[in-house]
């Protein structure tokens, strides 16, 4: 005798009822005018914790009960199977639950750490050039609308840097598809980044940090390295894949869409992995050594870029006259940075970029 609620399957009406079953496995309801039916013709839901169990009848009617033990006994009597109650047994075992959580977490980490990067590399290699071109232009349009303003560099300076860029990329396979753009960075400040369509964008603020064109050239080569290895496209695929992973795991579409819409900002902030940054560094360093360009130019620019984001630089600008030479503040900030010690912070291990001091050391040693 199993107490529960019966639904006729035709209306929303429900009725408290008592289920009976005989020795042959036939089920009936003493308080309902329903013919007996064998248990083999009924679909019985699997036990999951203490949630209600459901008996689904062929005519669409349904019986719901919280008496899980009685249902388990009935099922084991007439439908004996190793799998009966297996899910409930597993979910009730703490060691199994802990192991399952550990496996899910480990699998998710392996997918994000190795699986998504690997497949993004394969997918990026298959993306047609036209698709990359459209994607890159779309990202730049979003950036122009939200962050950038028209460059204030003189036409002569732009022409001078484009000529330099053209000379640098003439020996790079596929370099004929690369192009250079300038924007006033605003909140983005001194920065440079590569887009999937082969466009490299420099902000005026970065150009103004350089004492000469060769310092700019060192950053051009680094960004060309990103293009050569299709890092922008790979990163975009990774971010999209991560969004899909989050959506599948959490069922939260809004979270995944937020990640997708953040891709342009990710590209602005050069949110590449440590592996990608190292690949771009290697590309630029090899090029410099091959073409007799001193790696010290890159060292100088990295020091300036790091200093331009420091509190010491901001403080110097505020305390100095309006017509102050910004490079003087940069020089003071670099000195202050070096004097702060060379201790690696724990956050460096979790940064998307390799440690700046390690990158600088690599180029300084090569020079």
C-alpha angles and dihedrals in degrees: 000000000000122000120214147116125291125210118193094212093231103072137022090251116123129192133194108242145165122234122212131187129190132215092273092056099255116148125212142162116227093201096046131069095235128130120244116267130191119247091236089068093054126084111222121196120237118257113257116179108298098324117132120274122230130211109199115201125206093248092058098260119131139205119206125195140164093209096105095164093057092048091049090052092049093048093047090050098052103019104034112185139151089236095057107113092356093125091049091049092050095047090048093055110088093203091054092047092049091046091049092051090048091050092049092048093046093046091049092049093048090049093050095040100043112359101056094042091049096049092041088058091051093045093047090055090056098047110109118243091242091058091050091049093052092046094050094049091048091053092049091050090055091048092049090051097048110027118005135074131196113289119262094204113122118256088244093054092048092050090048093053094044090053090050091048091050091053092049096051099041091093094044116100107243092011091126087076094055121098137181128232132182128209137169101250102207108173089006088063120183107003147128129198142172125234127210093252094062097265120138115200122202122189120223089238092063093046090052091055092061120092091201141006094261090065088055089046091058090059091044089058092048091053090045086057089057090052093046091056093039091237096158092055092043091051091049091051090047093052092048091048090049089052090053090048091052091048093051094047099041102023086225108137093179092061093051092047090052090056091050093050090049092061094095090053089047090055092048091053090047090238094183123145122261088254092055093047090050091050091052091047091050091050094051094043093050090048093050094050092046093050097039095249113149113244086215088084089065091045091054094048093048090052090049093047092049091047092049090064095047128106089236091061093048091048092049092053092050094049096044130080117270092253093052117140103250091209089065089058089048091052091050091048092051091052090048091049093052091048092055092074135254100260115143113231122222088240089065089071091058097041119114088226126065112254108285093224090054091051092049091047091052094054094040092054091047090054 
